């Protein structure tokens, strides 16, 4: 497909409806009114922050893509300065026409202006095309983020707890760490007996 003329600009609150359409799967589960409110909050916060930027790509006056960037650290445990790039998205009719490259170029410029040497991008795990695009740009997989409702995790923990021997079950309060310690000691002992044999 041929390239299209694209300009990139900062998002404003009038872009909230477009962003709702392209980022629907990335937003919290809520009704449309609440999601639009969230997007307006995100847009305003980015407009007022030197460390955040939300960009929209336009072609002939039509919004065709968007990306959100944040200068921060790689993570809470890795304090390497990093530009996190969230949800780079191009509307279906404008894919493979250079829009994604322009959005990612803007992210690189955002990082360079801040002297940041690392870029980390987050895309939907179901978006194969988007993940392939990021891989072609040299971004490798660093982690898999998994999410589930708290109640589901609590339920699964309870199910796993019933499968453990009684002495290894997690307990609340001061004895909790000793139960975990006992479990780890038992596993280490099992590993040693298997390696010796």
Residue pairs with C-beta under 8 A, 6 or more apart in sequence:
1 96
1 97
2 97
3 97
3 98
4 59
4 60
4 64
4 94
4 97
4 98
4 99
5 59
5 60
6 57
6 58
6 59
6 64
6 65
6 98
6 99
6 102
7 57
7 58
7 59
8 55
8 56
8 57
8 58
8 102
8 103
8 106
9 55
9 56
9 58
10 46
10 47
10 53
10 54
10 55
10 56
11 19
11 43
11 46
11 54
11 55
11 56
11 66
12 43
12 47
13 40
13 43
13 44
15 43
15 56
15 63
15 66
16 36
16 39
16 40
16 43
17 36
18 56
18 63
18 66
19 39
19 43
19 56
19 66
20 27
20 32
20 35
20 36
20 39
22 65
22 66
22 87
22 89
22 91
23 39
23 66
23 87
23 89
24 35
25 124
25 126
26 86
26 87
26 124
27 35
27 38
27 39
28 34
28 35
28 38
30 38
42 54
42 68
43 54
45 52
46 52
46 53
46 54
46 68
51 70
51 71
51 72
51 114
52 68
52 69
52 70
52 71
53 68
53 69
53 110
54 66
54 67
54 68
54 69
55 66
55 67
55 68
55 69
55 103
55 106
56 63
56 65
56 66
57 63
57 64
57 65
57 66
57 90
57 99
57 102
57 103
58 64
59 94
59 99
63 91
64 90
64 91
64 93
64 94
64 99
65 88
65 89
65 90
65 91
65 94
65 99
65 100
65 102
65 103
66 87
66 88
66 89
66 103
67 85
67 86
67 87
67 88
67 89
67 103
67 104
67 106
67 107
68 85
68 86
68 87
69 83
69 84
69 85
69 86
69 106
69 107
69 110
70 83
70 84
70 86
71 81
71 82
71 83
71 84
71 110
71 111
71 114
71 116
72 81
72 82
72 84
73 79
73 80
73 81
73 82
74 80
74 81
74 82
74 118
74 120
80 118
81 114
81 115
81 116
81 117
81 118
82 116
82 118
82 119
82 120
83 107
83 110
83 111
83 114
83 116
83 118
83 119
83 120
84 120
84 121
84 122
85 104
85 107
85 119
85 120
85 121
85 122
86 121
86 122
87 122
87 123
87 124
88 100
88 103
88 104
88 107
88 121
88 123
88 130
88 134
89 130
90 99
90 100
90 103
95 129
100 133
104 121
104 137
107 119
107 121
108 119
111 117
111 118
111 119
119 139
120 139
120 142
121 134
121 139
122 145
123 130
123 131
123 134
124 130
125 131
125 144
161 169
161 170
164 183
167 179
167 182
168 179
168 182
168 183
168 186
169 179
170 176
170 179
170 180
171 179
